Amino acid sequence: MNDTSPLGSALFTDLYQLTMLQGYYEAGLHTQTATFDLYFRRSPFQGGYAVWAGLDPALSALEGLRFTDRDLAYLAGTGLFRPAFLSALRGWRFTGQVMAFPEGRVVFPHEPLLTVRGPLWEAQLIETALLNVLNFQTLIATKAARLVSAAQASPHGGEVVEFGARRAPGSRRSPPN
């Protein structure tokens, strides 16, 4: 495990992404500049909007994303990747640019929320990690906003109390019950 990234490893991706990277590398296209936009097609919870969130953890994940020796040994063991490509991955780092809406904004389907610009193989590899972090954080922020809105509209109150950390999996910061 790579402790420099909250995701743990640059292997937190799809096999498709890795095979595309090898294709770009072998064709000499991997360092060409590419631009990708992140957006969503439908609002969650059948609502008309989402609350954009997760940018800080996503950027932290990108800063520490690396291929460890263990990652590279695993990839070599699959028989899918050539030694020259695996050697090039040893020094892989995300060096591109990320431009995004500020967190907490109400956003709508088909709006570019985040733009990645950088070497093609860097921009391609980070897609899965970005989608994982940003989709989940945006989903939680949107649900929270909808709950608060519903509570405020209620004739009986207007406050929301949250106890989800007691059951939420995966947090390194929360002690077990």
C-alpha positions as CSV (number, residue, x, y, z in Angstrom):
1,M,0.0,0.0,0.0
2,N,1.1,3.5,-0.8
3,D,0.6,5.8,2.2
4,T,1.2,8.9,0.3
5,S,-2.2,8.8,-1.3
6,P,-5.6,8.3,0.4
7,L,-6.4,5.9,-2.4
8,G,-3.4,3.7,-1.5
9,S,-2.1,3.0,-4.9
10,A,-2.1,4.1,-8.6
11,L,-3.6,0.6,-9.1
12,F,-6.9,2.1,-7.9
13,T,-8.1,2.2,-11.5
14,D,-9.6,0.0,-14.2
15,L,-7.6,-2.5,-16.2
16,Y,-8.9,-0.6,-19.3
17,Q,-7.0,2.6,-18.2
18,L,-3.8,0.7,-17.7
19,T,-4.0,-1.0,-21.1
20,M,-4.8,2.4,-22.7
21,L,-1.7,3.9,-21.0
22,Q,0.5,1.1,-22.5
23,G,-1.0,1.8,-25.9
24,Y,-0.3,5.5,-25.6
25,Y,3.3,4.8,-24.3
26,E,4.1,2.4,-27.2
27,A,2.7,4.8,-29.8
28,G,4.7,7.7,-28.3
29,L,1.5,9.6,-27.5
30,H,1.7,9.4,-23.7
31,T,3.3,12.8,-23.3
32,Q,1.0,14.7,-25.7
33,T,-1.2,17.2,-23.9
34,A,-4.8,16.1,-23.4
35,T,-7.8,17.8,-21.8
36,F,-10.7,16.0,-20.1
37,D,-13.8,17.4,-18.5
38,L,-15.7,15.7,-15.6
39,Y,-19.5,16.1,-15.5
40,F,-22.5,14.1,-14.6
41,R,-25.5,13.2,-16.8
42,R,-28.3,13.0,-14.2
43,S,-28.9,14.6,-10.9
44,P,-28.9,12.3,-7.9
45,F,-32.1,11.4,-6.0
46,Q,-34.2,12.5,-9.0
47,G,-33.5,16.1,-8.1
48,G,-32.7,18.9,-10.3
49,Y,-29.2,19.7,-8.9
50,A,-26.2,18.3,-7.0
51,V,-23.9,20.0,-4.5
52,W,-20.3,19.8,-5.7
53,A,-17.9,18.4,-3.1
54,G,-14.8,16.3,-2.7
55,L,-12.2,18.5,-4.4
56,D,-9.8,18.7,-1.5
57,P,-9.6,14.9,-1.0
58,A,-9.4,14.3,-4.7
59,L,-6.5,16.7,-5.1
60,S,-4.8,15.1,-2.1
61,A,-5.2,11.7,-3.7
62,L,-3.6,12.9,-6.9
63,E,-0.6,14.5,-5.2
64,G,0.4,11.1,-3.7
65,L,-0.6,8.8,-6.5
66,R,2.3,6.5,-7.3
67,F,3.1,3.0,-8.6
68,T,5.0,1.2,-5.8
69,D,7.4,-1.7,-6.4
70,R,4.7,-4.0,-5.3
71,D,2.2,-2.5,-7.8
72,L,4.7,-2.9,-10.6
73,A,5.5,-6.5,-9.6
74,Y,1.7,-7.3,-9.6
75,L,1.4,-5.7,-13.1
76,A,4.4,-7.7,-14.4
77,G,2.8,-10.9,-13.1
78,T,-0.3,-10.4,-15.1
79,G,1.7,-10.9,-18.4
80,L,-0.2,-8.0,-20.0
81,F,2.4,-5.3,-19.7
82,R,5.8,-5.0,-21.4
83,P,8.9,-4.3,-19.3
84,A,9.7,-0.9,-20.9
85,F,6.2,0.3,-20.0
86,L,6.4,-1.0,-16.4
87,S,9.8,0.7,-16.1
88,A,8.3,4.0,-17.3
89,L,5.5,3.7,-14.7
90,R,8.1,3.6,-11.9
91,G,8.5,7.3,-12.1
92,W,4.9,8.1,-12.9
93,R,3.5,11.2,-11.2
94,F,0.5,13.5,-11.9
95,T,2.0,16.8,-13.1
96,G,-1.0,18.2,-14.9
97,Q,-3.4,21.0,-14.0
98,V,-6.8,20.7,-12.5
99,M,-9.4,23.5,-12.7
100,A,-12.7,23.1,-11.0
101,F,-15.8,24.8,-9.5
102,P,-15.3,25.7,-5.9
103,E,-16.7,23.1,-3.5
104,G,-20.2,23.7,-2.1
105,R,-21.7,25.1,-5.3
106,V,-25.0,23.9,-6.7
107,V,-24.3,22.3,-10.0
108,F,-26.3,20.8,-12.8
109,P,-26.1,17.9,-15.3
110,H,-23.8,18.3,-18.3
111,E,-21.8,21.2,-16.8
112,P,-18.1,20.7,-16.9
113,L,-17.3,20.6,-13.1
114,L,-13.6,19.9,-13.3
115,T,-11.1,20.0,-16.2
116,V,-7.9,18.1,-16.3
117,R,-5.1,19.2,-18.6
118,G,-1.8,17.4,-18.8
119,P,0.1,14.5,-20.4
120,L,-2.3,12.0,-21.9
121,W,-1.3,9.1,-19.8
122,E,-1.5,11.1,-16.6
123,A,-5.0,12.5,-17.4
124,Q,-6.2,9.0,-18.5
125,L,-5.0,7.2,-15.4
126,I,-6.6,9.6,-12.8
127,E,-10.1,9.3,-14.2
128,T,-11.2,6.4,-12.0
129,A,-9.8,8.0,-8.9
130,L,-11.4,11.3,-9.5
131,L,-14.7,9.8,-10.3
132,N,-14.6,7.6,-7.2
133,V,-13.8,10.5,-4.8
134,L,-15.8,13.2,-6.4
135,N,-19.0,11.2,-7.1
136,F,-19.2,9.9,-3.6
137,Q,-18.5,13.2,-1.9
138,T,-20.9,15.0,-4.2
139,L,-23.6,12.4,-3.5
140,I,-23.2,12.8,0.3
141,A,-23.2,16.6,0.1
142,T,-26.3,16.6,-2.2
143,K,-28.2,14.2,0.2
144,A,-27.3,16.4,3.2
145,A,-28.5,19.5,1.4
146,R,-31.8,17.8,0.5
147,L,-32.3,16.5,4.0
148,V,-31.7,20.0,5.5
149,S,-34.0,21.5,2.9
150,A,-36.8,19.0,3.8
151,A,-36.3,19.5,7.5
152,Q,-36.5,23.3,7.2
153,A,-39.7,22.9,5.2
154,S,-41.3,20.7,7.8
155,P,-43.9,22.3,10.2
156,H,-42.3,20.3,13.1
157,G,-38.8,21.6,13.1
158,G,-36.0,22.4,10.9
159,E,-32.9,20.7,12.4
160,V,-31.1,17.6,11.2
161,V,-29.0,15.5,13.5
162,E,-26.5,13.0,11.9
163,F,-25.1,9.9,13.5
164,G,-23.8,8.2,10.4
165,A,-20.2,8.0,11.5
166,R,-21.2,5.2,13.9
167,R,-21.9,3.0,10.9
168,A,-19.9,4.4,8.1
169,P,-17.1,2.1,6.8
170,G,-13.7,3.0,5.8
171,S,-12.7,6.0,7.9
172,R,-9.2,5.8,9.4
173,R,-10.0,8.6,11.8
174,S,-13.1,7.1,13.4
175,P,-12.5,4.6,16.3
176,P,-14.5,1.4,16.1
177,N,-17.6,1.1,18.3
